[in-house]
């Protein structure tokens, strides 16, 4: 993480070597966005499952 921040800092001050190093790295920001989306989807599935178990009531046969 420290090397990534160091490379970002050098890229900001327009160091050509740091820019080349940055362009060779995988897109960290895209990975972060995908990770956030995946975590959100997993959390929504868990919340849906918990709500399904806690709020769904069995059918009352006497009413039918």
Secondary structure, 3 states (H helix, E strand, C coil): CHHHHHHHHHHHCCCHHHHHHHHHCCCHHHHHHHHHHHHHHHHHHHHHHHHHHHHCCCCCCCCC
